[in-house]
Amino acid sequence: MAGYHVPPLERLVDQFESLPGIGHKSAQRIAYHVLNMSREEAQRFAQTITDAHENIHYCSVCCNLTDSDLCPICRSDNRDKSIICVVEDPRDVFALERTNEFNATYHVLHGAISPLGGVGPDQLKIKELLKRVGDGAVKEVIMATNPTVEGEATAMYISRLLKPLGIRVTRLAYGIPVGGDLEYADEVTLSRAIEGRQEL
């Protein structure tokens, strides 16, 4: 059985394995699951992927993913349009929305500045952000890029562009997670927690 292989199955496994977070064993499991679907289920599954790929695009305002010109957040009249929270990825919007605490708008950069990765400011949705703040209605931009070297560099770069426009630029607080123990926190996390301390 060592030489046994079915090329269409191998290609299917390879496709699933190319997805982020899917190893070879998981890819095999998914591929066998797909093969056990009825023909109608398999066609519906494939059509759903095609439909998503064809119908989902960037919101014309915030660059988040949507299937219409404006995403639901930008369409909403109940959102505070004077505050924009800048994130790296559409998944960050979903994470922040789950808190039910933020009632303003977002701007999705679709990445972070990474000279080593070949990603410069022109590859991100920074020009679109500058265009949004140019009308004078925006009072504050919250930088919610990831606490990585690339995220910090991106936040600083955008901050330097916005400050001369008289816009308040803030950064998400970072530090000890709720329920965490100080003894397990690294030095950078602890120093951030001390910098971001609040009065009780």
Helices and strands as residue ranges (DSSP letters): H 7-17, H 24-35, H 39-55, E 57-58, E 65-66, H 72-75, E 80-87, H 90-97, E 104-108, G 115-117, G 121-123, H 126-133, E 140-143, H 149-162, G 163-165, E 168-171, G 182-184, H 187-195
